[in-house]
Amino acid sequence: MRKFLLHYLLPRIAQYLTVIFIGITVTFIIPRLSPTDPVEAQVSMILSSGSAVDPEAIEHMRQALTEMYGLSGSPLEQYIAFWGRLLRGDLGPSLSTFPTPVTRLIGQALPWTLGLMLTAVILSWIIGNVLGALASYYPKSKLIYAIDLMSQAVRPIPYYVVALVLLVVFAYLIPIFPFSGAYPVGTRPSLTPSFVLIYLKHSALPALTLILVGFGGWFIGMKSLTSNIISEDYVVYAETTGIKERKILTQYVMRNAMLPQITGLGLSLGTVFSGALIMEVVFQYPGMGMLTLQAIFRNDYSLIMGIAIYSIIGVATSVFLMDLIYPLFDPRVRYQ
Amino acid sequence: MAILSVRDLRAYYRTEAYGISRTVHAVDGVSFDLHPDEIYGVAGESSCGKSTLIKVISGNVKPPLKAYSGSVEYDNGLQKVDMLTISPEEMRRNIRWKEISYVMQGSMSVLNPVRKIIKTFEDIVESHRGIQDKKVFREQVEAHINRLGLPTDVLNAYPHQLSGGMRQRVAIALATMFQPRLIIADEPTTALDVVVQRGVLQMLKEIQAESKNTVLLVTHDMAVHANVADRVMIMYAGRIVEEAPTKTIFKSPLHPYTKHLISSLPMIGVRTTKTSLRGSPPNLANPPSGCRFHPRCPLAMEVCRTEIPEMVDVESRHRVACHLVKGGAL
């Protein structure tokens, strides 16, 4: 156990913290290299609205804004203050919807994105891997061949096109699913059964789009991984010993073939935090993608930085968690 | 009474690529019998068809390998089974591991890397007999491996935590779990150093002496045959060239190929230079006509080029396929 802590856990925690530190530092530096001054931009925006303000008030405002954006003092002082605020969970106010804190905006969008994306990523991972393994293990099955063809046909299509096709078919021609949003205008999100049902209905098409487009990659990956594994000695041997086919497929073939896929899942779980931008636009889904789009259109620096920081922490955390649980799947990486 | 009889077995690899088909005559007209309570050795250099023969006998025929003619009949005293036509499921349920088990070539990698050793035992026993009580099952397995001289901790280890010799012993322990009538051991000691080799061979021999089953031992290592086998069959280019009790074959080999094989063995005190055979084993996609050994045979005659030599019984248990023997020249 001590060995595990020292040789496995500690290096990975160190790596995790380093990745986050570097990522956030870069997020701090990049906006400061930009030629536009957010304070001046804000001031001139207020001035251009036409209201007559006396110069003293403008100077006050300038100072207040500089303070608020964390732009006062030398770059090093700014950097230290930036970390201080960050550790207190303060990402500053949003510029476009002043003075709502960035954390609140993200907090409102994140659950919608997480609910949808986590489900879609995990489902497409499971479907892709199971079907991929079956396709390789039973190469003669016609059904799996048909699924193979379909996944190859759907995969190169941009997913907004898939989304639009699904919308036309299942919301317009056969109106069983709503067109857009995560819930109808006028309802308040709550955890009542009726609302959950409404939510599920609204997110069915976005989720279906993501799964249709997403599982093909896992499918191809698993298919080729499996085709390598089935000629491994331990699989041929297991067949010779007369172990039941189902057991060979699950415990011998799939258990070994899915090891690289687990790492892949960790990486794609991390990207969940940034949302699926175009999909959210097509479906008018109030998630992180939409929020990012608004932030970019409105030049909302602090919001963009906030989203970037969430995304960095998200990717790093999910890779870290995958690293921690990976030894459960592959005993050979323990204590190394 | 033979436990396994192979008659005129022909098994070829047929591949087709870009319209060109290629047939490798890996096993071409092989006949032999395995008797209860014996260790039968199969010898021959690489690519002589040993492993293909094993694949057919153990029911691991997968394309491009196909058995084209002949028969492999397994007889356990109660029923006769045609191993070439039996359905895969019947084979799995009745023959595999219960009757015929297999110590595979490259046993180092036959254990599932992500499963503990005990789990492999569990998978096999569960698939054949079912496990009612896990505790009783564990005790049985522990007793079994202790009897073979393996420590109990092996069961809780993963394959990568065991040494090569240990893994080989585990493979033998797995193969003897159900006391099968026939154990096929394909190069069981090839990847091991001589000390470990000795231990593994000892183990095989003891198991055989105790449970009186048949062991089909395939290896290119003539020294192993000299130590372990009761009878030895020599294969060359997909055919049997000679078969005899071990003592006879080492004392008075008849076929020129066998002679070379045996004279190549190092012996303490003998300081002669070993002559090596000219040429290399034939390409089995296009084997030589007549006797397949003739291009390399120092004693080849005209008839060797054209006619396939028939198998002749020299003594009751010694047979050889060579024109020289038939013609009385040897």
Interface residues (C-beta under 8 A of the other chain):
Chain A: E232 D233 Y234 V236 Y237 A238 E239 T240 T241 G242 I243 K244 K247 Q251 Y252 R255 N256 L259 F329 D330 P331 R332
Chain B: S58 G59 N60 M91 R92 R93 I95 R96 W97 K98 S101 Y102 M104 G106 S109 V110 L111 N112 P113 V114 R115 K119 D123 I124 E126 S127 H128 Y158 H160 L174
